[in-house]
Amino acid sequence: MSEHYDHVVIGGGVMGLAAAWQLAARGRSVVLLERFAPGHTRGASHGATRNMNNAYDDALYLDLYDEALGLWNELAETSGERLLTLCGLVTHGDQAVVTAAHDALAARGAATELIDAEAAAARWPGMRFSGRVLVNRDAGRIHSATALEVFAAEARRLGADLRFEHRVTAIAAAADGVVVTGVAADGEPFRIEAGGAVVAAGAWSRELLRDLVALPALRVTEEHPAHFTPQPSLREPGAEAWWPSFNHVRTAPSAGPSVGAVYGMLTPGEGVKVGFHAVGDEVDPDARRFRAPDLARAALREYVAEWFPGLDPDTAAEISCTYTSTESGRFVLDRVGPITVAAGFSGHGFKFAPAIGRVLADAALGVAFPPEPFRLAAH
């Protein structure tokens, strides 16, 4: 026997939850189906912190950032939970990238400045810097685990039905929408009919959409940032509060063959997260190692030893997550018939989640298509 909803959302990571929240807020009946338990570690949305990073020179992302910042603050006020800590963001390294981001932000009147490496090291003595340093004050970190809980709670409060441990096995187009079938944790099959589906399935996007949507190439990699313990001199009460979030955009001559851009932020109670961006091995999301290769571990340790005098490089507490990346790094946001697609967030999507939830709801309801550069034809 089928159940009937206006919309079915497939995927209960941050993007699926944001879409369910937005659709429910517009009075639609919504069911969300997530293959794993809440807070699981199999995808890309788990963990306590993410960068709230506005170091972009592209107006598309900066517009999305400004919208997301406003929505994060609204969610925090509505829920009573702290979702952001705007402790600042520092970006250094490739001077062309740093300058372009600064100029784009300054043109918008953003709270930003450029300082030299010596001044930055004096301000943040636990870090080393290369070249001029971009400082953004309307940036910092997201309390990402709390954010997932708030999206879920708000979606439920607005009437959405969130079902975890419900694995979707097939999506089929129907005359008046879609039919979604699968199996619940207790082995019981389910069948749901809906006017449309939002598919935000991360590393499993291609598997679910294979016969329905012509996706661009999506590369699924396993990434391994780690938390590092501050040195004793930076463990005094209140000392951790000064850690900004950071980006190090390494230029080709200084970056080793397995080392790309570097990012990170403080995770209170866990240390400072440091990670190489998008350098992991390509994987089957159902057959991961959940462990970095020894060479990658050694490279991260060496990087921390060189660039973070305020961290103990021998204290790495490794994390494992997936990136699902497009060749360009741009997201895939589009609607094809009754199916709205959200995929390929390429390791930099979380901060935009509330705004992306709005974009997906607009597309699913036929209010507006997503911005052209995110649509399938642009990839």
RODO-2510 file (C-alpha; in nm, 4 decimals, decimal comma):
residues 379
     n   res          X          Y          Z
     1     m     0,0000     0,0000     0,0000
     2     s     0,1340     0,3434    -0,0940
     3     e     0,1626     0,6529     0,1209
     4     h     0,1114     0,9936    -0,0389
     5     y     0,3021     1,3186     0,0179
     6     d     0,3569     1,6401    -0,1717
     7     h     0,7328     1,5878    -0,1627
     8     v     0,9755     1,3127    -0,0724
     9     v     1,3318     1,4110     0,0210
    10     i     1,5935     1,1401    -0,0203
    11     g     1,9004     1,1908     0,1957
    12     g     1,9128     1,3132     0,5544
    13     g     2,2446     1,4970     0,5514
    14     v     2,2539     1,8731     0,5856
    15     m     2,1205     1,9453     0,2352
    16     g     1,8277     1,7054     0,2596
    17     l     1,7357     1,8335     0,6032
    18     a     1,7555     2,1948     0,4828
    19     a     1,5300     2,1150     0,1879
    20     a     1,2766     1,9371     0,4114
    21     w     1,2776     2,2348     0,6491
    22     q     1,2134     2,4817     0,3677
    23     l     0,9392     2,2733     0,2051
    24     a     0,7628     2,2138     0,5361
    25     a     0,7842     2,5855     0,6145
    26     r     0,5801     2,6456     0,2987
    27     g     0,3000     2,4223     0,4177
    28     r     0,3791     2,1181     0,2046
    29     s     0,3520     1,7600     0,3243
    30     v     0,7066     1,6207     0,3313
    31     v     0,8660     1,2877     0,4130
    32     l     1,2440     1,2543     0,4359
    33     l     1,4090     0,9136     0,3913
    34     e     1,7625     0,8562     0,5170
    35     r     1,9455     0,5276     0,4776
    36     f     2,1419     0,5513     0,8041
    37     a     2,0794     0,6581     1,1643
    38     p     2,0848     1,0264     1,2679
    39     g     2,4373     1,1639     1,3013
    40     h     2,5958     0,8703     1,1176
    41     t     2,9590     0,8885     1,0005
    42     r     2,9168     0,7333     0,6545
    43     g     2,8736     1,0538     0,4561
    44     a     2,9793     1,4183     0,4496
    45     s     2,7681     1,5975     0,7124
    46     h     2,8887     1,4572     1,0456
    47     g     3,1321     1,6147     1,2888
    48     a     3,1118     1,9059     1,5291
    49     t     3,2473     2,1945     1,3187
    50     r     3,2750     2,3346     0,9659
    51     n     3,4327     2,6501     0,8251
    52     m     3,2022     2,9471     0,7811
    53     n     3,4201     3,0634     0,4943
    54     n     3,3503     3,3638     0,2727
    55     a     3,6922     3,3843     0,1009
    56     y     3,5462     3,3749    -0,2524
    57     d     3,5802     3,6095    -0,5484
    58     d     3,2673     3,4804    -0,7234
    59     a     2,9530     3,6886    -0,6707
    60     l     2,7385     3,3747    -0,7014
    61     y     2,8922     3,2216    -0,3902
    62     l     2,9139     3,5511    -0,2043
    63     d     2,5425     3,6138    -0,2600
    64     l     2,4681     3,2620    -0,1391
    65     y     2,6941     3,3164     0,1635
    66     d     2,5181     3,6375     0,2638
    67     e     2,1787     3,4690     0,2357
    68     a     2,2995     3,1680     0,4332
    69     l     2,4471     3,3871     0,7071
    70     g     2,1120     3,5572     0,7548
    71     l     1,9270     3,2251     0,7620
    72     w     2,1740     3,0699     1,0068
    73     n     2,1087     3,3629     1,2402
    74     e     1,7324     3,3249     1,1999
    75     l     1,7556     2,9536     1,2774
    76     a     1,9648     3,0260     1,5852
    77     e     1,7091     3,2767     1,7099
    78     t     1,4161     3,0437     1,6426
    79     s     1,5791     2,7376     1,7985
    80     g     1,7664     2,9045     2,0835
    81     e     2,0806     2,7127     1,9804
    82     r     2,4214     2,8529     1,8976
    83     l     2,4934     2,7652     1,5355
    84     l     2,7775     3,0038     1,4454
    85     t     3,0868     3,1399     1,6148
    86     l     3,2132     3,4314     1,4073
    87     c     3,5696     3,4125     1,5344
    88     g     3,7084     3,5311     1,2010
    89     l     3,8724     3,3593     0,9056
    90     v     4,2274     3,4017     0,7784
    91     t     4,3304     3,3088     0,4245
    92     h     4,6898     3,3118     0,3011
    93     g     4,9143     3,1539     0,0404
    94     d     4,8499     3,2100    -0,3303
    95     q     4,8484     3,5900    -0,3524
    96     a     4,6337     3,6026    -0,6650
    97     v     4,3596     3,4102    -0,4826
    98     v     4,3968     3,6196    -0,1665
    99     t     4,3841     3,9499    -0,3546
   100     a     4,0879     3,8513    -0,5707
   101     a     3,8843     3,7432    -0,2675
   102     h     3,9740     4,0612    -0,0802
   103     d     3,8775     4,2851    -0,3706
   104     a     3,5446     4,1057    -0,4209
   105     l     3,4594     4,1274    -0,0516
   106     a     3,5719     4,4889    -0,0150
   107     a     3,3552     4,5880    -0,3128
   108     r     3,0553     4,4510    -0,1213
   109     g     3,1445     4,6396     0,1973
   110     a     3,2352     4,3208     0,3844
   111     a     3,4257     4,3330     0,7131
   112     t     3,7629     4,2415     0,5661
   113     e     4,1247     4,3575     0,5647
   114     l     4,4681     4,2591     0,4333
   115     i     4,7622     4,2402     0,6717
   116     d     5,1193     4,1185     0,6260
   117     a     5,2419     3,7796     0,7444
   118     e     5,4402     3,9227     1,0372
   119     a     5,1376     4,1102     1,1715
   120     a     4,9243     3,7981     1,1330
   121     a     5,1780     3,5841     1,3209
   122     a     5,1882     3,8388     1,6004
   123     r     4,8084     3,8391     1,6211
   124     w     4,7794     3,4585     1,6031
   125     p     5,1061     3,3187     1,7463
   126     g     5,0024     2,9562     1,7035
   127     m     5,0132     2,9884     1,3249
   128     r     5,2592     3,0781     1,0479
   129     f     5,1629     3,2636     0,7331
   130     s     5,2766     3,3161     0,3747
   131     g     5,2388     3,6543     0,2004
   132     r     4,9630     3,9000     0,2733
   133     v     4,6800     3,7575     0,4805
   134     l     4,3101     3,8118     0,4180
   135     v     4,1172     3,8593     0,7411
   136     n     3,7387     3,8235     0,7318
   137     r     3,5480     3,9116     1,0461
   138     d     3,1985     3,7997     0,9327
   139     a     3,3196     3,4408     0,9146
   140     g     3,4379     3,1660     1,1474
   141     r     3,2898     2,8274     1,2242
   142     i     2,9582     2,6447     1,2159
   143     h     2,8511     2,4184     1,4993
   144     s     2,7620     2,1567     1,2416
   145     a     2,6407     1,8716     1,4629
   146     t     2,4065     2,1129     1,6366
   147     a     2,2976     2,2465     1,2970
   148     l     2,1840     1,9003     1,1859
   149     e     1,9787     1,8629     1,5025
   150     v     1,8220     2,2063     1,4573
   151     f     1,7297     2,1463     1,0920
   152     a     1,5673     1,8170     1,1918
   153     a     1,3834     1,9669     1,4885
   154     e     1,2565     2,2641     1,2868
   155     a     1,1461     2,0446     0,9970
   156     r     0,9528     1,8213     1,2378
   157     r     0,8011     2,1216     1,4160
   158     l     0,6705     2,2394     1,0807
   159     g     0,5167     1,8997     1,0056
   160     a     0,7812     1,7067     0,8122
   161     d     0,8025     1,3298     0,8677
   162     l     1,1706     1,2315     0,9041
   163     r     1,2443     0,8603     0,8720
   164     f     1,5946     0,7382     0,9382
   165     e     1,7213     0,3875     0,8614
   166     h     1,4971     0,3780     0,5548
   167     r     1,6977     0,2761     0,2500
   168     v     1,5623     0,3838    -0,0874
   169     t     1,6203     0,1180    -0,3520
   170     a     1,4365     0,2711    -0,6483
   171     i     1,2930     0,5992    -0,7723
   172     a     1,0530     0,5886    -1,0652
   173     a     0,8855     0,8713    -1,2533
   174     a     0,5070     0,8490    -1,2576
   175     a     0,2323     1,0323    -1,4434
   176     d     0,1759     1,2698    -1,1523
   177     g     0,5176     1,2671    -0,9822
   178     v     0,7361     0,9900    -0,8469
   179     v     0,7137     0,6522    -0,6779
   180     v     0,9859     0,5741    -0,4259
   181     t     1,0362     0,2245    -0,2908
   182     g     1,2750     0,0786    -0,0386
   183     v     1,3272    -0,1119     0,2845
   184     a     1,3130     0,0044     0,6461
   185     a     1,5498    -0,1088     0,9202
   186     d     1,3039    -0,3779     1,0342
   187     g     1,3037    -0,5290     0,6861
   188     e     0,9588    -0,3974     0,5972
   189     p     0,9257    -0,2603     0,2424
   190     f     0,7792     0,0829     0,1833
   191     r     0,6261     0,2581    -0,1155
   192     i     0,5713     0,6329    -0,1285
   193     e     0,4011     0,8347    -0,3997
   194     a     0,4747     1,2058    -0,4164
   195     g     0,4363     1,4994    -0,6488
   196     g     0,8141     1,5331    -0,6614
   197     a     1,1411     1,4157    -0,5107
   198     v     1,4423     1,6085    -0,3871
   199     v     1,7462     1,3814    -0,4094
   200     a     2,0326     1,4946    -0,1851
   201     a     2,2086     1,1616    -0,1444
   202     g     2,5739     1,2661    -0,1460
   203     a     2,8050     0,9831    -0,2452
   204     w     2,5067     0,7675    -0,3438
   205     s     2,3608     1,0199    -0,5905
   206     r     2,4728     0,8454    -0,9085
   207     e     2,3464     0,5071    -0,7898
   208     l     1,9980     0,6438    -0,7159
   209     l     1,9673     0,8658    -1,0227
   210     r     2,1402     0,6476    -1,2818
   211     d     1,8367     0,5930    -1,5060
   212     l     1,6649     0,9232    -1,4316
   213     v     1,9089     1,2148    -1,4525
   214     a     2,2218     1,2587    -1,6658
   215     l     2,4577     1,3732    -1,3933
   216     p     2,8027     1,5120    -1,4676
   217     a     3,1055     1,3137    -1,3549
   218     l     3,0982     1,2903    -0,9754
   219     r     3,4149     1,1793    -0,7993
   220     v     3,3664     1,0307    -0,4513
   221     t     3,6763     1,0516    -0,2328
   222     e     3,7533     0,9667     0,1267
   223     e     3,9118     1,2610     0,3075
   224     h     4,0996     1,2547     0,6379
   225     p     4,1374     1,5784     0,8315
   226     a     4,2456     1,5457     1,1947
   227     h     4,2207     1,7309     1,5233
   228     f     4,5466     1,8399     1,6840
   229     t     4,6010     1,9371     2,0472
   230     p     4,7331     2,2882     2,1181
   231     q     5,0801     2,3136     2,2712
   232     p     5,0912     2,3664     2,6522
   233     s     5,1449     2,7421     2,6134
   234     l     4,8121     2,7671     2,4307
   235     r     4,6110     2,5569     2,6727
   236     e     4,5577     2,8274     2,9340
   237     p     4,1944     2,9058     3,0202
   238     g     4,0455     3,1041     2,7367
   239     a     4,3471     3,0557     2,5103
   240     e     4,1552     2,8528     2,2526
   241     a     3,9100     3,1356     2,1966
   242     w     4,1486     3,3288     1,9720
   243     w     4,1884     3,0528     1,7107
   244     p     4,0416     3,1757     1,3818
   245     s     3,9216     2,9491     1,1056
   246     f     4,1715     2,9338     0,8202
   247     n     4,2524     2,8581     0,4575
   248     h     4,6021     2,8084     0,3179
   249     v     4,5872     2,8185    -0,0609
   250     r     4,9124     2,6497    -0,1538
   251     t     5,0702     2,7260    -0,4892
   252     a     5,1937     2,4416    -0,7070
   253     p     5,5705     2,4797    -0,6368
   254     s     5,5207     2,4556    -0,2592
   255     a     5,2576     2,1831    -0,2632
   256     g     5,3681     1,8241    -0,2707
   257     p     5,2081     1,5733    -0,5055
   258     s     4,9472     1,4756    -0,2495
   259     v     4,8994     1,8131    -0,0804
   260     g     4,6438     2,0673    -0,2001
   261     a     4,4788     2,3601    -0,0243
   262     v     4,4521     2,3339     0,3527
   263     y     4,1628     2,4373     0,5746
   264     g     4,0603     2,4117     0,9369
   265     m     3,9095     2,5571     1,2484
   266     l     3,8928     2,5113     1,6223
   267     t     3,6598     2,2376     1,7428
   268     p     3,6039     2,3165     2,1113
   269     g     3,6941     2,0215     2,3303
   270     e     3,8551     1,8290     2,0426
   271     g     4,1419     2,0488     1,9270
   272     v     4,2117     2,2335     1,6033
   273     k     4,0960     2,0603     1,2863
   274     v     4,3458     2,0679     0,9988
   275     g     4,2790     1,9014     0,6651
   276     f     4,4001     1,8876     0,3060
   277     h     4,1188     1,9795     0,0688
   278     a     4,0064     1,7216    -0,1908
   279     v     4,3161     1,5018    -0,2027
   280     g     4,1682     1,1697    -0,0881
   281     d     4,1552     0,8425    -0,2768
   282     e     3,8504     0,7702    -0,4892
   283     v     3,6284     0,5168    -0,3137
   284     d     3,3100     0,3166    -0,3245
   285     p     3,1080     0,4780    -0,0406
   286     d     2,9978     0,1317     0,0749
   287     a     3,3556    -0,0039     0,0897
   288     r     3,5644     0,2584     0,2690
   289     r     3,8734     0,2047     0,4825
   290     f     3,7911     0,4821     0,7353
   291     r     4,1668     0,5316     0,7647
   292     a     4,4088     0,7578     0,5800
   293     p     4,7044     0,6016     0,3948
   294     d     5,0303     0,6221     0,5882
   295     l     5,1808     0,8682     0,3384
   296     a     4,8835     1,1022     0,3787
   297     r     4,9074     1,0828     0,7580
   298     a     5,2774     1,1662     0,7437
   299     a     5,2150     1,4574     0,5053
   300     l     4,9535     1,6101     0,7362
   301     r     5,1830     1,5714     1,0382
   302     e     5,4671     1,7421     0,8506
   303     y     5,2407     2,0242     0,7411
   304     v     5,1232     2,0906     1,0977
   305     a     5,4828     2,0799     1,2261
   306     e     5,5832     2,3430     0,9681
   307     w     5,2875     2,5802     0,9770
   308     f     5,1374     2,5480     1,3274
   309     p     5,3858     2,6116     1,6097
   310     g     5,0870     2,6270     1,8428
   311     l     4,9819     2,2647     1,7764
   312     d     5,1409     1,9347     1,8736
   313     p     5,1870     1,7520     1,5402
   314     d     5,1991     1,4121     1,7130
   315     t     4,8442     1,4285     1,8501
   316     a     4,6386     1,3721     1,5347
   317     a     4,2891     1,2371     1,6026
   318     e     4,1825     1,1401     1,2527
   319     i     3,8404     1,1949     1,0990
   320     s     3,6965     1,0254     0,7910
   321     c     3,4384     1,1769     0,5575
   322     t     3,3452     1,1757     0,1907
   323     y     3,3618     1,4453    -0,0731
   324     t     3,1426     1,4137    -0,3812
   325     s     3,3062     1,6475    -0,6296
   326     t     3,2412     1,7830    -0,9751
   327     e     3,5300     1,8617    -1,2059
   328     s     3,4779     2,2359    -1,1608
   329     g     3,3967     2,2238    -0,7897
   330     r     3,0574     2,3834    -0,8618
   331     f     2,7485     2,2318    -0,7067
   332     v     2,4827     2,0485    -0,9066
   333     l     2,1419     2,2024    -0,8366
   334     d     1,8657     2,1485    -1,0902
   335     r     1,5207     2,0122    -1,1575
   336     v     1,4486     1,7453    -1,4187
   337     g     1,0776     1,6722    -1,4448
   338     p     0,9552     1,5803    -1,0961
   339     i     1,3091     1,5304    -0,9596
   340     t     1,5154     1,8054    -0,7982
   341     v     1,8847     1,7226    -0,7708
   342     a     2,1367     1,8390    -0,5109
   343     a     2,4819     1,6860    -0,5563
   344     g     2,8531     1,7493    -0,5990
   345     f     2,9110     1,9869    -0,3094
   346     s     3,2845     1,9294    -0,3485
   347     g     3,3769     1,9799     0,0149
   348     h     3,2556     2,3398     0,0458
   349     g     2,8778     2,3218     0,0644
   350     f     2,7863     2,2959     0,4336
   351     k     2,8039     2,6673     0,5139
   352     f     2,5532     2,7422     0,2356
   353     a     2,3012     2,4796     0,3515
   354     p     2,0087     2,6980     0,4631
   355     a     2,0268     2,8999     0,1404
   356     i     2,0582     2,5832    -0,0676
   357     g     1,7510     2,4482     0,1103
   358     r     1,5677     2,7574    -0,0148
   359     v     1,6988     2,7073    -0,3709
   360     l     1,5885     2,3427    -0,3686
   361     a     1,2428     2,4256    -0,2349
   362     d     1,1984     2,6928    -0,5008
   363     a     1,2946     2,4421    -0,7703
   364     a     1,0763     2,1624    -0,6328
   365     l     0,7762     2,3955    -0,6161
   366     g     0,8353     2,5432    -0,9606
   367     v     0,8954     2,8897    -0,8179
   368     a     1,2393     2,9287    -0,9802
   369     f     1,5165     2,7213    -1,1273
   370     p     1,8512     2,7218    -0,9443
   371     p     2,1170     2,9702    -1,0624
   372     e     2,2326     2,8847    -1,4143
   373     p     2,5968     2,7976    -1,3257
   374     f     2,4742     2,5196    -1,0945
   375     r     2,2378     2,3631    -1,3470
   376     l     2,3160     2,0406    -1,5293
   377     a     2,3712     2,2029    -1,8692
   378     a     2,6508     2,4170    -1,7208
   379     h     2,8575     2,1119    -1,6140
***
